[in-house]
């Protein structure tokens, strides 16, 4: 029995009471039969330095979440799209450039421009396969299932470890490439910030880390605006290009102006 019960004798022989002692009441509460859930006071620091560190941590990372409050972290479809599809959406900002750059470094610059459309179609097909597989996972695991748990349930522990390792490598490469590409775009538009490129990249990674550590809901509120801003600007760019080519009849590539001929001095 959690706590303690102590019988108390009254003034009269028939008076008997039962006192229930619960010394854990300030720190725990009942959340089910025989189950206790810790309150915030249970993990509150007792020292002055610990309380100061806890306040700073709460300001930066938010309040700590208990296991039973995970259901409050659910996102709406609008915010969930900004979080879980930001990887694929942001890749369209730098993937084509990085593919062409890889071809150029390999000494096949002409192949980069010749097969750019084919590579883009292959990537679109791959994204369709990934989206279809995610849909199947959501149907088969309605309570939630990531790559590790799904692989472990169907293919064993080795396949689940490979899937988890691939995700870790993918996340690290995505952060590295996307952040470096974003910094490169900023410094190309604003050359005055070129000497601070490394500091801007480290600061961007720090903001991404803090935003994700604050929880899914906080991350959804933080990253929804830039994600939809980028999506809207990309769609606007496509619409303007289609309008200029189809309606105005302008060529996709600007015509090069002929270079003026150099005049050579006449010899006497």
SULKA-V573772 format. One record per residue. N is the residue number from 1. RES is the residue in one small letter. SS is DSSP state (~ for helix, > for strand, _ for the rest). PSI is psi in radians with two decimals (* if undefined). D_FIRST is the distance of its C-alpha to the first C-alpha in Angstrom with 1 decimal. Layout:
n:res:ss:psi:d_first
N:RES:SS:PSI:D_FIRST
N:RES:SS:PSI:D_FIRST
//
This chain:
n:res:ss:psi:d_first
1:x:_:2.23:0.0
2:x:_:2.30:3.8
3:x:_:-2.70:6.2
4:x:>:2.59:7.1
5:x:>:2.26:8.9
6:x:>:2.09:12.3
7:x:>:2.49:15.0
8:x:>:2.24:18.4
9:x:>:2.31:21.7
10:x:_:-3.00:24.4
11:x:_:-0.67:28.2
12:x:_:2.78:29.0
13:x:_:-0.52:27.7
14:x:_:-0.08:26.2
15:x:_:2.02:24.4
16:x:>:2.31:20.7
17:x:>:2.84:18.3
18:x:>:2.09:14.6
19:x:>:2.18:13.9
20:x:>:2.06:10.9
21:x:>:2.18:11.0
22:x:_:1.47:10.7
23:x:_:-0.24:12.8
24:x:_:-0.01:12.6
25:x:_:-0.68:14.3
26:x:_:-0.31:17.8
27:x:_:-0.36:17.1
28:x:>:2.81:14.8
29:x:>:2.68:14.5
30:x:>:2.23:12.8
31:x:>:0.06:15.4
32:x:>:3.08:13.9
33:x:_:2.01:11.2
34:x:_:0.38:8.4
35:x:>:2.28:11.2
36:x:>:2.54:12.2
37:x:>:2.30:15.9
38:x:>:2.42:17.6
39:x:_:3.08:20.0
40:x:~:-0.50:23.4
41:x:~:-0.33:22.5
42:x:~:-0.58:20.2
43:x:~:0.29:23.3
44:x:_:2.34:25.9
45:x:_:2.64:28.1
46:x:_:-0.38:28.4
47:x:_:2.84:31.9
48:x:~:-0.72:35.1
49:x:~:-0.68:36.4
50:x:~:-0.69:33.2
51:x:~:-0.67:33.2
52:x:~:-0.75:36.8
53:x:~:-0.66:36.3
54:x:~:-0.66:33.4
55:x:~:-0.75:35.8
56:x:~:-0.73:38.6
57:x:~:-0.67:36.4
58:x:~:-0.62:35.2
59:x:~:-0.71:38.9
60:x:~:-0.84:40.1
61:x:~:-0.13:37.4
62:x:_:3.06:35.5
63:x:_:2.62:31.9
64:x:_:2.53:29.2
65:x:_:2.37:27.8
66:x:_:2.93:24.3
67:x:~:-0.62:23.9
68:x:~:-0.17:23.3
69:x:~:0.20:26.4
70:x:~:-0.51:28.7
71:x:~:-0.36:29.8
72:x:~:-0.21:31.4
73:x:~:0.15:33.7
74:x:_:2.57:35.7
75:x:_:2.71:39.4
76:x:_:2.93:42.1
77:x:~:-0.58:44.9
78:x:~:-0.80:47.3
79:x:~:-0.62:45.1
80:x:~:-0.63:43.8
81:x:~:-0.67:47.4
82:x:~:-0.50:48.1
83:x:~:-0.95:45.3
84:x:~:-0.24:45.4
85:x:_:0.09:49.2
86:x:~:-0.51:50.3
87:x:~:-0.89:50.8
88:x:~:-0.65:53.3
89:x:~:-0.75:54.9
90:x:~:-0.45:55.4
91:x:~:-0.50:56.9
92:x:~:-0.26:59.8
93:x:~:-0.47:60.8
94:x:~:-0.13:61.5
95:x:~:-0.81:61.3
96:x:~:-0.74:65.0
97:x:~:-0.75:66.2
98:x:~:-0.60:64.2
99:x:~:-0.80:65.5
100:x:~:-0.67:69.1
101:x:~:-0.66:68.6
102:x:~:-0.69:67.4
103:x:~:-0.72:70.5
104:x:~:-0.73:72.7
105:x:~:-0.51:71.3
106:x:_:-0.03:71.9
107:x:_:0.37:75.5
108:x:_:1.07:75.4
109:x:~:-0.68:75.8
110:x:~:-0.61:77.8
111:x:~:-0.52:75.2
112:x:~:-0.79:72.6
113:x:~:-0.44:74.5
114:x:~:-0.65:75.7
115:x:_:0.32:72.3
116:x:~:-0.72:70.2
117:x:~:-0.73:70.0
118:x:~:-0.72:69.1
119:x:~:-0.71:66.3
120:x:~:-0.68:65.0
121:x:~:-0.71:65.1
122:x:~:-0.70:63.2
123:x:~:-0.69:60.5
124:x:~:-0.69:60.3
125:x:~:-0.72:59.9
126:x:~:-0.72:57.2
127:x:~:-0.64:55.3
128:x:~:-0.71:55.7
129:x:~:-0.75:54.2
130:x:~:-0.75:51.2
131:x:~:-0.70:50.7
132:x:~:-0.70:51.0
133:x:~:-0.66:48.5
134:x:~:-0.66:46.0
135:x:~:-0.72:46.4
136:x:~:-0.69:45.7
137:x:~:-0.70:42.5
138:x:~:-0.63:41.3
139:x:~:-0.72:42.0
140:x:~:-0.51:40.4
141:x:_:1.36:37.3
142:x:_:-0.42:36.7
143:x:_:-0.04:33.2
144:x:_:2.39:35.0
145:x:_:2.12:36.4
146:x:_:-3.06:38.4
147:x:~:-0.65:41.0
148:x:~:-0.88:38.6
149:x:~:-0.69:36.1
150:x:~:-0.75:38.9
151:x:~:-0.67:41.0
152:x:~:-0.64:38.2
153:x:~:-0.48:37.4
154:x:~:-0.55:41.1
155:x:~:-0.12:42.9
156:x:_:3.12:40.4
157:x:~:-0.66:39.2
158:x:~:-0.79:42.8
159:x:~:-0.64:43.9
160:x:~:-0.65:40.8
161:x:~:-0.65:41.4
162:x:~:-0.75:45.1
163:x:~:-0.74:44.2
164:x:~:-0.70:41.8
165:x:~:-0.70:44.5
166:x:~:-0.67:47.2
167:x:~:-0.72:45.2
168:x:~:-0.77:44.7
169:x:~:-0.73:48.5
170:x:~:-0.74:49.4
171:x:~:-0.74:47.4
172:x:~:-0.76:48.9
173:x:~:-0.66:52.4
174:x:~:-0.79:52.0
175:x:~:-0.75:51.0
176:x:~:-0.85:53.8
177:x:~:-0.77:56.6
178:x:~:-0.70:55.7
179:x:~:-0.77:55.4
180:x:~:-0.66:58.6
181:x:~:-0.71:60.4
182:x:~:-0.73:59.2
183:x:~:-0.67:60.4
184:x:~:-0.68:63.7
185:x:~:-0.68:64.2
186:x:~:-0.81:63.5
187:x:~:-0.49:65.9
188:x:~:-0.60:68.6
189:x:~:-0.58:68.5
190:x:_:1.49:68.2
191:x:~:-0.34:70.1
192:x:~:-0.39:69.4
193:x:~:0.07:65.8
194:x:~:-0.69:66.8
195:x:~:-0.29:66.3
196:x:~:0.44:62.7
197:x:~:-0.74:61.8
198:x:~:-0.75:59.3
199:x:~:-0.68:57.6
200:x:~:-0.73:57.4
201:x:~:-0.77:55.9
202:x:~:-0.70:53.2
203:x:~:-0.68:52.4
204:x:~:-0.74:52.1
205:x:~:-0.67:49.7
206:x:~:-0.74:47.6
207:x:~:-0.71:47.5
208:x:~:-0.73:46.5
209:x:~:-0.81:43.7
210:x:~:-0.72:42.4
211:x:~:-0.68:42.7
212:x:~:-0.58:40.6
213:x:~:-0.34:37.9
214:x:_:-0.08:37.4
215:x:_:2.88:36.1
216:x:~:-0.72:37.7
217:x:~:-0.77:38.3
218:x:~:-0.70:39.9
219:x:~:-0.66:42.0
220:x:~:-0.71:43.1
221:x:~:-0.57:44.4
222:x:~:-0.79:46.1
223:x:~:-0.08:47.8
224:x:~:-0.75:48.7
225:x:~:-0.92:51.7
226:x:~:-0.56:53.5
227:x:~:-0.84:52.8
228:x:~:-0.48:54.4
229:x:~:-0.75:57.1
230:x:~:-0.72:58.1
231:x:~:-0.74:57.9
232:x:~:-0.69:60.1
233:x:~:-0.63:62.6
234:x:~:-0.76:62.9
235:x:~:-0.65:63.5
236:x:~:-0.69:66.1
237:x:~:-0.74:67.8
238:x:~:-0.74:68.1
239:x:~:-0.72:69.4
240:x:~:-0.70:72.0
241:x:~:-0.75:73.2
242:x:~:-0.68:73.6
243:x:~:-0.74:75.4
244:x:~:-0.62:77.8
245:x:~:-0.79:78.6
246:x:~:-0.83:78.8
247:x:~:-0.91:80.0
248:x:_:-0.30:82.0
249:x:_:0.42:83.2
250:x:_:2.57:82.5
251:x:_:2.70:82.1
252:x:_:-0.62:78.7
253:x:_:2.31:80.2
254:x:_:2.49:82.5
255:x:_:2.44:86.0
256:x:_:2.35:87.2
257:x:_:2.40:90.1
258:x:_:2.39:93.1
259:x:_:2.40:93.5
260:x:_:2.44:96.7
261:x:_:2.46:99.3
262:x:_:2.37:100.3
263:x:_:2.22:103.8
264:x:_:2.40:105.8
265:x:_:2.45:108.6
266:x:_:2.38:112.0
267:x:_:2.50:114.0
268:x:_:*:117.5
//
